[in-house]
Amino acid sequence: MPFPPGPKPPADDAEELVTHPEEPVVRRVPAKTSDVATLADNDGEITRRMRIVPRSAKTRVEVPTLRVVAGRDMLSYVTLNGSESVILGRDEGAGMILTDALVSRRHARVTVNDDQTIAIQDLGSTNGTSVNGKPIDRAFLLPGDHLEVGGVSLRLDMLSLEEIEHIENVVARLKQQNLDPLTGLLTRAWLDEELPPLLDKCQRSGWPLSCIFFDIDHFKQVNDRFGHHIGDDVLVGCSRLMLYGVRDNDACVRYGGEEIVMFLANADHNAAVEVGERVRREVQGHDWSRTAPGLKVTVSAGVAQWRAREPARKWMARADVALFAAKRAGRNQVSVDPT
């Protein structure tokens, strides 16, 4: 697990922290590390940890980023700038607006201190703030820490600039017009309006084109056991994970109920299987217990590559047949159209 930036450890080959007063706090993170230095106060309590690495190690820029990991605000995020405080709450003036009713208007404050440690303080909220399951008034944060702000689950991560840009693009997609009101995905109208031009473009360019049908496994059981509001949250969560798992220009359509279909231009069936497997693993590995205790979610998927001049309905039907093959084989897997 990566650790937050701090003063340079007392070692000749330790890596330097790079900060810019008006830019996000960044650090250079090595591809390989050696030892971990632990700093403790006079009472022996660990206050900060950092990895000691050779200066020659390959590095990338990472930025401390607080993001929502479950619920309707999932993928909302804020990068933490040097010597800056961010208010979390429902207030329109908050630096990170959380829409859940259990969140107070000014619920908590996250601060990057002068020494680059990151702290969170509850602002007298109604429903409290927790870090890693423990209620707090004030606490220091490390990357990987989970926060509960009212009814909203967040996590502090160190993200690359490319990862932050991708999240920003996904959030922008969710704000487009004429989207499915629950999931933020494209609606079936996209199939009539935008799919035919995409087929023509791929036909002219010679690009491969594939689609993936996803279905949430045992979705009716989720609704029956946890309630339809949790079922809606599962649909929202899966949709966010799918958007996060594809390129910014890949189309994701809510086809009906718990079925979602992706269209991947310039991707043959092998590339589509890789995407389907990545999304499947992300959904299975997601911490659904933060949506509802005991909740587990998986998806099945079917892949088909478009044949030149093939009618769209026939092509999508092949992917749908592959999806049912995945479900018959035990679910939580990706199947490819064999024809």
C-alpha positions, 0 to 999 in steps of 0.5 A, a space after each residue: 500500500 502506498 503511503 502519503 508524502 512527508 519529510 525526506 527519510 533520513 537516508 542518503 538514497 531516499 527519494 525527494 518529495 516534489 511539491 508545488 504550492 499552487 498545484 496538487 500535492 504530488 510525489 514520485 512513486 517508485 516502481 520497486 521499493 526497499 524498506 519502509 520507514 516508520 515515524 512515531 511520536 513520543 508515545 510510540 504512536 505511528 504518525 507517518 510511514 514512508 518508503 525508502 527507495 533508491 533515487 534511480 528507481 523508475 517513478 510516476 507522479 501520483 496525487 492524493 485523491 478522495 473519491 466516493 466508492 459506493 452509492 449514488 455519488 460513486 466516482 465523485 472525487 476531489 484532489 487534495 492540494 497543498 496546504 488546502 482544506 476541503 469541506 465535505 457535505 451537502 452544502 452547495 459551497 462544499 468542496 466535495 458535494 455529497 448528496 446523501 440525506 445522512 450527510 450534514 450540510 458541512 459534515 467534515 473538513 479534510 486538510 493537507 498540512 504544511 508537512 504534507 500529512 492529510 487529516 480529517 475533522 468532523 464538523 459536529 455532523 449529525 451522523 458522524 464520521 468514521 475512518 476504517 470503521 472507527 468513529 473519529 473527531 479528528 484523524 490522520 489519513 493514509 492512502 487506502 483508508 476508508 471513510 464513512 461520511 454520514 451514509 457515504 463511503 469514500 477512500 483516499 487513493 494516490 492516483 496518477 494524472 492519467 487516472 484522474 483525467 479518466 475519472 474526470 472524463 467518466 464524470 463528464 459523460 454522466 452529465 451528458 443529456 438524454 441519458 438513462 436517469 438511474 444509471 447515467 448510461 446511454 439509452 436504447 435510442 443510441 442504438 437507432 441514432 448512433 450505432 448505424 453511423 458507427 457501423 458505417 465508419 467501421 465498414 469504411 475504415 476496416 476496423 473491427 467492432 465488438 459488443 459485450 452484453 453484460 447481465 448482473 447475476 441473480 439480480 432478482 435475488 438482490 432485490 428480494 433480499 436487500 430491497 429494490 433501493 439496494 438493487 438500484 444502487 447495484 445498477 448504479 455501481 455496476 454502471 460506474 465500474 463499467 464506464 471506468 473500465 472502458 475507453 472514454 469513447 466506448 459506448 455503454 447502453 442500458 439495454 433493459 433491466 439489469 442488462 448493459 451492452 458495450 460497443 468497442 470500436 477498433 476491437 476484435 473479439 479477443 480485445 473485447 474478451 479482455 475488456 469483459 474479463 477486466 470489468 467482471 473482475 472489477 465488479 466481483 472485487 468491488 466492496 459491495 458490503 459498503 452498499 449493504 452488509 453481506 451483499 456480493 455482486 457478479 456479472 456474466 458477459 457475452 462477446 460477439 464481433 461484428 461481421 461486415 454488413 451484418 444487420 445490427 440486430 443479428 450481431 447483438 443477438 449473437 452476443 446475447 446468445 453468448 451471454 446466456 451460455 456464460 450464465 448456463 456455465 455457472 455465471 460470473 464469466 465471459 463467453 464468446 460467440 462461437 459462430 
